[in-house]
Amino acid sequence: MSGRVWFVIPAAGAATRFGGPVPKQWLRLDGRSVLEYALRAVWHCPRLAGGVVVLARGDRRFARLPAALRRRVLTVTGGRERAHSVLNGLRVLAAHAHPDDWVLVHDAARPCLPVRDLRALLAACAGDRTGGLLAVPVADTLKRAGRDGRSRATLPRAGIWRALTPQLFRYRLLRRALEAAVARGHAPGDEAEAVEALGRRPRLVAGSALNIKITRPADLAAARAALAALRRQR
């Protein structure tokens, strides 16, 4: 892969859906915070030059992480939505990243990223003009619900994928995509959606279902099991 690689990890979220006083990125898993696992995973990336962690205003927990994890890592305050937070991170990188450098955007609440998946994403996108993301083909039957909470229709799942992170795009393209989305008053669900709005087609790279996102309390037990499975695979 030509060009350096940087990362942006949006970690400014509150515990809105998870509930409780501690944001999910700071919950503990086997003695480490969820964010620490996410950081350790992206540091396995070859050609990694550094990155940005986007924090909530007044969050002092990051400074207590191991110094080796914080080396070459900048911090910035997050924005109203994910897109604003990632854009804040990209703006901080403006003084360091070349327009054609790559940027990995990884969820702070995904502690179980397999290293082989990260490397597969980098390899698949190395010669790609747009970039791409890890994703998993949907295996379950999909239903559309009505307002009454009852199933109204069964949806075809052929060609449907569930988006994961990291997502990987050139710095210039990703910044342009997010700035355009924000200017329209739109908050894209992920970086790939913003890139798609420019008429580009991000590459889907098959990832592992172990790469779960912690959203609700039950996800912590699933994350512990996923981490144990990843350790056995080494």
N, C-alpha and C positions, 0 to 999 in steps of 0.2 A: 504494500500500500504506500503510495506516494503522499507526502505531506505529513505534518504532525497531527496528533490527535489530542483534543481537549475534551473535558467533560463538564456538563452542567447537571447538578443534582438539585431539583427543587425540593426543599425541606422546610417550607414556611407554613405548612398546613397546620390547622388546629384540629383537635380531636372531635370534629363535628359528627361524623358518622360513627366513629369508634366509640365515643362516649368516654367519660372519665376525665381526670385533670391533666393527664400526660399525653401529649401528641404522639401518634403511633410511631413516628420515626425515632422517638426516644424511649420506647418500651424496651424492656430487656429480654434477650433470648440467650440462654446459656451463658450469662455473664457479660454479654456485649449488647450495645444498643442496636436496634434495627438499622439505623443509619450507618453505624460502623461496618456492618456486614456489607451494605451496599457500596461503601467506599472501598473496602478491601477487594471487592469483586472488580471494580473498574480499574484498580491499579494493576490488574493482570494484563491490561491492554498494552501490546507492543507500541512503541513510538509515542507513548503518552507523555505530553509535555507539562500537564498540570490541569487545573480546572477551577470551578466555582461551585460552592455550596450556597444555596439561597436560603436564608434563615428568616424566621419571624422577627419582627422588631423586638429588641430586648432579650433575645434568646442567647444565653451565656453558656449553654451546655457544650457547644461545639469546641470551645477553648479547652474543655476538659478531656477531649479525645486524645489518644496517643499522639505525640509530636510527629512521629513518622508518617501518620496518616494525613496530618495537616500540612506537611511539607509541599510547597508549590501549589497550595490551595488557597484561593481567594474567597472572601465571603461578601455577600451583599444582602440587603433587605428585600424581602419578597413583595409582590404586588397583590392586587385584588383577586386575580384568577391565575391559574397555572401559566397561561400564556404570558401574562405580565411578569411573572416571576422568572420564567425562562429567558424572556427578553431582557430583564434586568441583568441576568447572568451573562448574556451575550454582550451586552454593552460594557460590562466590566472587562471582558476578554478583548475588547476592541484594541486596547493598547498592546496586546501580546500576540493575538492570533492573526495569521495571514488569511486573506479572504478565501483561499482555496484549502485551508486547513480543515480537518474534519472535527465535528463536534458530536460527542455521545451525550444524549440526554437520558438519564436513568432515574426511575422513581426511587425516592428515599425509602419508600415502604416496600421495596422488593429486595429482601435480604438473601434470596436463594438463587441468584444468577449463576448458572453453571459456566465455568471458564471456557469450556469447549463451545458453548453457544455464543459467547462474546467473540471468540476467535472466528467462528463460522460467519457471523455478521460482518466482521471486518474483511474477511476473505471474499465474501459474496459481493460486497459493495466496492471493492478495491478499484475496479475499472468502470464503475457505474456513474453516469452523469448526474443522477438524482440522489442516490442513497437509498436507505431502506430501514427496516425495523424487524425485530424478532416478533413472531406471531405463531399462533397455534390454530390449525384448522378446527372448526367447531364440530364436535362429535355428537352433541345432544340435540334432540328434537327441539325446535324453537316454536314458541307460542306468542301470539299477540294478545295481550290482556285488554279487557274493556274496563271502563270506570268502576264497574261493579266487582272487579277482581276475578271475573270468570274469563276463561279462554274464549276468544272470538275467532281465532284462525291459527292454523299451523303454517309456518313459513318454511320455504325451501332453504336448506342449509348448504347446498352445493356451492362451492366457491366462497363460502363465508369463513373468515378467519377472526380470531380474537387477538387484538393487538396487545403486545407486551412492550417492555423496554429492556435494554437500551434501544433508542432510535438514533440513526446515524446519518448526518447530512453535512454538506460543506457549510462553513461558517457564513459565507455571503448569502447563500440560498436560504438557509434557515432564518437568518436575521430578516431578510427581505420578506419571507413568508409570514413571520410572526408580526412584523411591523404593519404589513398590509391587513392582516386579520384584525389587529387592534384598532387600526384606523377606521375599519368598517364597523367597529363596535361589536365584533364577534369574538367569542372566547372558544377557540377550537378545543376539542377534547384531548387531542395530542398533537405533537409536532407534525406527524404525517398528514393530518387533516389540513393544517395550514399550508403545507407544501402541495397537497392535492389541489387546493384552491387556486394555485398558480398554473394549473394545467399539467403538473408533473405527476408521474406514477411511481411512487416509492416501491422498491423491491421488498417482497415478503420473504423472510428467511425463517424457515421452520425452527422453532425453539422448543424448549422443554416445558411440560406442564408443571414441573417443580418450581418454575420461576413465578411463584404466586405473589399477589399483592395483598398486604395486610390492610384490611378495610374494617373488619368487625372482630370482636373478641375471639370468636371461634377460629379465626385465621391464625392466631398465635400457635395453637396446637398443630395446625397443618404445617406451619413454617418450621416448627421444631422437627417434625417428621421429615420434611423435605431436606433440611440441613443434615440430618442423620443419613439420609439416602445419598446425598452428595458426598459425604465423607466416605461412605462405603465404596463409592465409585472411583475414588482416587487410586 
